[in-house]
C-alpha cells in the first residue's frame, strides 16, 4: 500500500475527491496511526521509567497548566506592539505641545489641549457633522441592506453572480470611488446634473454647496456600503430554521407577516452585528471624504477624522490632534459599548 | 542505524516525535486551513492595495502609492478628468478582477464572524 502522491501537497482537501482517492486517504491515515501506536508500545519501557522518575509528568504538567498563555503569547505580544503602544503614545502626546520637529522637544501643557478643544466651536461642529453623516447613512444602509438580502436570498439563476456584484463596491478602492463620484457630482459636466437637466428638474451644486455636501457624501456611502449589510444578512438568512415558516404557512400567514414576525426577530442579532461594524467604520470615514471635498466647502464636511488629519499634518499641532483622537476614541467606545449591551439584552430575551 | 549509545526504544520514540512534529502540521492541519489562509491573504491584499491613510501620511515624494499619486491630476486651477479617470480605472481593475475570480473566498471573508455557527 502506498500513499497517494498528492497527500503532502494538501490537494485532497481542496479538490472534490473520488471514492478511490478517499479510500486511499483513509488507508494512509490508518497506516500512520497504526505506526504511532506501534511506536508507543515500543517506547513504553522508556516512558514508564520516566513516569516513575516524575520527569515527564512534571514537564507535561507545567505545559498543560500554562497552555492558554503559551498559545496566546505571540498574539498578545503582537497586539501589545501594534495596538497598545501607539494608543499609549497618543495618550502621552495629548498632554504635550509638539509640532513634530526634531529640534524642539515636546512641551508639557497638562490638560490644556483638552480644555482648548472643549471650548472650540470647530470641534463641536465636527462632532455634529460626524453624527449627521453617520446616523442617516446607517439607517438607510440597514433598511436597504436587509431588503436586498431578503429579496436575493432565494436561489434563482445567477444568484451567485448577484452576490459577486454586490461585493464589488466594497472591495473597490475608496479613493477611486471618491474620484468617480467627484466626476458624477461635477456641476456642469457631471452625470448627476445632466440627469436632472434631462428630466427637467432643478440642478444642484452637490459637493460645492454647504447644505448639500453631507447628503451627497451620504449617497456615496450608501452606494458603497449597503452591500456589506446585505451580504452579512444574507449569510445570517441561510442559518435560519425552517420550522417557524412551515408553522406560519399552516396558520395562513401572509408574506409580510412572516417577514415581520419571524425573519426580523430571528435575524436581529445578525443585523445588530452588521450595524456595529458599520457604525464604527462610518464614524471613521476618511478616504471618500478626503478625496472628494477635503473637509470643504468652508469646513461644511469636516468630520472628526478629517479634523484630526488637518490638525496633525497640516497645522502640525500633534498634541491637539492627539487629544482630539482620544475624545474621538471615547465617543466610539461609548457607542459600541451601548450597542453591545443592547445585543446582550436581546440575546437574553431569546 | 546501529548505535549502542541509546536503547532502541529511544530511537522509535525519536522517530515518532520527528514524524509527528514535522508531518502532522503539513498533512492534516495545513490542508484543512487552506481556505482560511487563502481568504485572509486575499483580504490582506485587497485592504493594503486600497489603503489610503497610511500612505497619505507616511509616503514621501518618491514613495507615493497609486491612491496618492492619482491626486497629481488635480491642480488648484483645473482637473484633468481624462487622466484622472484613466488612473482610477488602473487602480480599481486589479482588485475587481481578483475579487471576481476568488469571489467565494472574499464573500465568506467579508461576512465571516458576523454569523454564529
Interface residues (C-beta under 8 A of the other chain):
Chain A: X7 X8 X10 X11 X12 X13 X14 X32 X35 X36 X39 X40 X42 X43 X44 X45 X46 X47 X160 X163 X164 X167 X168 X170 X171 X172 X173 X174 X175 X176 X179 X180 X183 X186 X189 X228 X231 X232 X234 X235 X236 X239 X269 X270 X273 X274 X277 X286 X287 X290 X291 X309 X313
Chain B: X7 X8 X9 X10 X12 X13 X15 X16 X19 X20 X23 X26 X27 X30 X31 X32 X34 X35 X46 X49 X50 X52 X53 X56 X57 X67 X70 X71 X81 X84 X85 X88 X91 X92 X95 X96 X99 X100 X103 X106 X107 X110 X111 X114 X115 X116 X117
